[in-house]
Amino acid sequence: MNSLVFRRPVLLAAIALCGSLCLSACTGGSGEPSPAAAAPVTIAGVTITPDAALRATLPDAVKKAGKVRVATDIPYPPFEMYVSEGSKEMTGLDYDLGRALGAKLGVTFEFQAQKFDGIVPAIQAGKYDAAISAITDNKERGQVVDFVDYSASGTGIMVAKGNPQKIVTLDDLCGRSVAVQTGTNQQKLLEKHQDKCRELGRSAIHLQTFPKDSDAQLALRSGKVVADVLTKPAAGWTAKSADGGATFEVVDDPAALGGYNASPNGIAVAKSLPQLTDALQKALQQLIDDGSLTKIYAKYGAASIAVKQATKNGAVD
């Protein structure tokens, strides 16, 4: 009995010490709970696990919050989409990329819808830490935000499944009927290419313009045109998703795998968070090196726009 009396204060002291240590561990010594690192995620059949060393390089504010506040303009297939009509659950290439980067960095990427023209000002105002929204990395934007470039995309050519006309390049469109959406960069590209057709001694491209690309797709379905010219990511997604992939396919010109006049798309990051920019670049490079990035893009029919090297501020104009 006496031994029990003597042990009890020791036991209580041990419990108190343990509680103190546990509280310190849970709060990081600051008295405030620290969020747990993000769990591994599986995307496009690839499981991505946190890298503790990379997480340690994040800004203290991001580590403390356990999340990166990300703006995106939705919908813009295949980059940003809702799972279904009326749903607020997001999906898409950019969304999955954010999930993958978050898993690698051990934090959550919290996406919020934001009109495109308001994204950069909102980052500058501190509302968001970053944005992933198929934003072209150009020098004008680069003056106010930093970029980590994750894709390079331009104009693509979509043809009927099986490519019956054996179209490979823009030159193969000379003398043929081609659909394009009115007022787009793709229309300008085709109009400019008419000079090349003449140089080759071929007939001009017979342009058929439509107010919406969905109308151009109908023209291709019905055989009124041999190709629909649109952005390559949109072409890849349409070919993959329309009728389960049974109707269209995308031409891969060996000289322009990312598309014609391809420009870099970047993750825009607040200039006040250079550590976040550096961590994102390193995390992206890991996804490139282990093949995860290409597999994620392939899920959306856009493997050809994946970059081979994670670069910062790679604007060309």
C-alpha positions in Angstrom: 0.0 0.0 0.0 2.8 2.4 0.9 4.5 1.7 -2.4 1.4 2.7 -4.3 1.3 6.0 -2.4 4.9 6.7 -3.3 4.4 5.8 -7.0 1.3 7.9 -7.6 3.1 11.4 -7.6 5.7 10.0 -10.0 3.1 8.6 -12.3 1.2 11.9 -12.3 4.4 13.8 -13.0 5.1 11.4 -15.9 1.6 12.0 -17.3 2.0 15.7 -17.0 5.4 15.6 -18.7 4.0 13.4 -21.5 1.1 15.8 -22.0 3.5 18.8 -22.2 5.7 17.1 -24.7 2.7 16.0 -26.8 1.3 19.5 -26.8 4.7 20.9 -27.8 4.9 18.4 -30.7 1.4 19.2 -31.9 1.8 22.9 -31.7 5.4 23.2 -33.0 6.3 25.0 -29.8 4.1 28.0 -30.7 1.0 27.1 -28.7 -1.0 26.9 -32.0 -1.9 23.6 -33.7 0.2 22.8 -36.8 -1.8 21.2 -39.6 -0.8 17.7 -40.6 1.0 17.2 -43.8 -1.1 16.3 -46.8 -1.7 12.6 -47.4 -0.5 10.8 -50.6 -2.8 11.1 -53.6 -3.4 8.8 -56.6 -3.9 10.6 -59.9 -4.1 8.9 -63.3 -2.8 5.7 -61.7 0.2 7.4 -60.1 0.6 7.7 -56.3 2.3 10.8 -55.2 3.8 11.0 -51.7 5.0 14.0 -49.7 8.7 15.0 -49.8 9.6 16.2 -46.3 12.7 18.0 -47.5 10.6 20.0 -50.0 7.9 20.8 -47.4 10.6 22.3 -45.2 11.5 24.8 -47.9 8.0 26.3 -48.0 7.3 29.8 -46.6 6.4 29.6 -42.9 3.0 31.1 -43.5 2.2 28.3 -46.0 3.4 25.6 -43.7 1.5 27.0 -40.8 -1.7 27.2 -42.9 -1.1 23.8 -44.4 -2.5 25.0 -47.7 -1.8 27.1 -50.8 -4.6 29.4 -51.8 -5.0 28.9 -55.6 -7.2 30.9 -58.0 -8.6 29.4 -61.2 -11.0 30.5 -63.9 -13.5 27.7 -64.4 -14.6 26.2 -66.8 -11.9 26.1 -69.4 -11.6 22.4 -70.6 -9.4 20.5 -70.3 -7.6 22.6 -67.8 -10.5 23.6 -65.5 -13.9 21.8 -65.4 -16.7 20.9 -63.1 -17.2 17.1 -62.6 -20.8 17.5 -64.0 -23.3 20.2 -64.9 -24.5 22.0 -61.7 -21.7 20.5 -59.6 -19.1 22.6 -57.8 -16.6 19.8 -57.6 -13.6 20.6 -59.7 -11.6 18.5 -62.1 -9.2 19.0 -65.0 -5.6 19.1 -65.9 -4.7 22.1 -63.8 -6.7 20.9 -60.8 -5.0 17.5 -60.9 -1.6 19.2 -61.3 -2.4 21.2 -58.2 -3.3 18.1 -56.2 -0.1 16.4 -57.3 2.1 19.4 -56.4 0.3 19.7 -53.1 0.8 16.1 -52.3 4.5 16.4 -53.2 4.9 19.5 -50.9 2.8 18.1 -48.1 0.1 20.8 -48.2 -3.3 21.2 -49.7 -3.9 23.2 -52.8 -7.2 25.0 -52.1 -8.7 26.0 -55.4 -11.2 28.9 -55.6 -13.1 30.1 -58.7 -12.0 33.6 -59.9 -12.7 35.4 -63.2 -9.6 35.3 -65.4 -9.0 39.0 -65.7 -9.1 39.4 -61.9 -6.6 36.6 -61.1 -3.4 38.6 -61.2 -4.8 41.6 -59.4 -6.1 39.2 -56.7 -2.7 37.7 -56.2 -1.2 41.1 -55.9 -3.8 42.0 -53.3 -2.9 39.0 -51.2 -6.2 37.1 -51.7 -4.4 34.2 -53.3 -0.9 32.7 -53.0 -0.9 31.4 -56.6 -3.0 30.7 -59.6 -3.2 27.6 -61.9 -5.5 28.5 -64.8 -3.7 28.0 -68.2 -2.1 31.4 -67.8 0.3 32.3 -70.6 3.6 33.3 -69.1 4.5 36.6 -70.7 6.8 39.5 -69.8 3.9 41.9 -69.0 2.5 39.5 -66.4 6.0 38.6 -65.2 6.5 42.2 -64.0 3.9 41.6 -61.2 3.9 37.8 -60.6 6.5 35.0 -60.9 5.8 31.9 -63.0 6.7 28.3 -62.9 6.1 27.0 -66.4 4.4 23.6 -66.6 3.2 23.3 -70.2 3.7 24.7 -73.7 0.7 24.7 -75.9 -0.4 26.2 -79.2 -2.6 25.3 -82.1 -3.5 21.7 -83.0 -5.2 19.9 -85.8 -8.1 17.5 -85.1 -9.1 15.1 -87.8 -11.6 12.2 -88.2 -10.6 9.0 -86.3 -8.0 7.0 -88.3 -6.9 10.2 -90.1 -8.2 9.1 -93.5 -6.7 12.1 -95.3 -3.2 11.3 -93.8 -2.8 14.9 -92.6 0.4 15.5 -90.7 1.3 19.2 -91.0 -0.4 22.5 -91.8 0.9 22.1 -95.4 -1.4 19.1 -95.8 -4.3 21.4 -95.3 -3.6 23.4 -98.5 -6.4 22.9 -101.1 -8.7 21.3 -98.5 -11.7 22.5 -96.6 -10.9 23.2 -92.9 -13.1 24.4 -90.0 -12.0 27.0 -87.5 -13.7 29.2 -84.9 -14.2 32.8 -86.0 -11.9 35.4 -84.6 -9.4 33.1 -83.0 -5.6 32.9 -83.2 -6.2 29.7 -85.1 -8.0 31.5 -87.9 -5.1 34.0 -88.1 -2.6 31.2 -88.3 -4.5 29.6 -91.2 -4.9 32.8 -93.0 -1.2 33.5 -92.7 -0.4 30.0 -93.9 -2.1 30.7 -97.3 1.2 32.3 -98.4 3.0 29.1 -97.7 0.5 27.1 -99.7 1.2 29.4 -102.7 4.9 29.0 -102.2 4.4 25.3 -102.4 2.4 25.6 -105.6 -0.7 24.4 -104.0 -4.3 25.7 -103.7 -5.3 27.9 -100.8 -6.9 26.4 -97.7 -10.7 26.6 -98.0 -11.5 28.1 -94.6 -15.0 27.5 -93.1 -15.4 29.7 -90.1 -17.9 29.0 -87.3 -19.1 31.1 -84.2 -18.3 28.2 -81.9 -15.9 25.3 -82.1 -18.7 22.9 -81.4 -20.1 23.9 -84.8 -16.7 23.3 -86.3 -16.7 19.8 -84.8 -20.1 19.1 -86.4 -18.6 20.0 -89.8 -15.8 17.5 -89.2 -18.2 14.9 -88.1 -20.3 15.3 -91.2 -17.3 15.2 -93.5 -17.8 18.8 -94.8 -14.2 19.5 -93.7 -11.1 17.4 -93.3 -9.9 19.0 -90.1 -10.9 21.3 -87.3 -8.0 23.6 -86.2 -8.2 24.7 -82.5 -5.9 24.9 -79.5 -4.0 21.6 -79.0 -5.1 20.9 -75.4 -8.8 21.5 -76.4 -8.3 19.2 -79.5 -6.7 16.5 -77.3 -9.5 16.6 -74.8 -12.3 16.6 -77.4 -10.7 13.7 -79.2 -10.4 11.7 -76.0 -13.9 12.5 -74.6 -16.2 12.7 -77.6 -18.0 9.4 -78.1 -15.5 7.7 -75.8 -12.7 8.6 -78.2 -14.2 6.9 -81.2 -14.8 9.9 -83.5 -11.7 12.2 -83.6 -8.0 12.1 -83.2 -5.2 14.8 -83.0 -2.4 15.1 -85.4 1.1 15.3 -83.9 3.4 17.3 -86.2 6.9 16.1 -85.2 8.1 19.7 -85.7 5.5 21.1 -83.3 4.5 18.5 -80.7 3.1 21.1 -78.3 1.2 22.8 -81.2 2.0 25.6 -83.6 3.1 28.9 -82.1 3.3 27.2 -78.7 3.7 29.5 -75.7 4.4 28.6 -72.0 1.7 28.3 -69.5 2.8 29.0 -65.9 1.7 28.7 -62.3 1.5 32.4 -61.3 2.9 33.0 -57.8 2.9 36.1 -55.6 6.3 37.9 -55.9 6.2 38.1 -52.1 6.5 34.3 -51.9 9.8 33.4 -53.6 10.3 30.4 -51.5 6.9 29.0 -52.7 8.0 29.6 -56.3 11.3 27.7 -55.7 9.5 24.8 -54.0 6.9 24.6 -56.8 9.7 24.4 -59.4 11.5 21.6 -57.6 8.3 19.7 -57.0 7.3 20.0 -60.6 10.7 18.8 -61.7 10.2 15.7 -59.6 6.9 15.0 -61.3 8.6 15.4 -64.7 11.5 13.1 -63.8 9.4 10.3 -62.5 7.0 10.4 -65.4 3.9 11.5 -63.3 3.4 14.8 -65.2 3.0 13.1 -68.6 0.6 10.5 -67.2 -1.5 13.2 -65.6 -1.6 15.2 -68.9 -2.4 12.0 -70.9 -5.5 11.6 -68.7 -6.8 14.7 -70.6 -5.4 13.8 -74.0 -2.7 16.5 -73.7 0.5 14.5 -73.0 2.3 16.4 -75.9 2.1 19.8 -74.0 4.0 18.6 -71.0 7.3 20.4 -70.4 10.6 18.5 -70.2 12.2 21.0 -67.7 10.6 23.0 -65.0 11.6 26.6 -65.6 10.8 29.9 -64.0 9.7 33.0 -65.9 10.3 31.6 -69.3 8.3 34.2 -71.2 9.3 34.7 -74.8 7.4 37.9 -75.6 
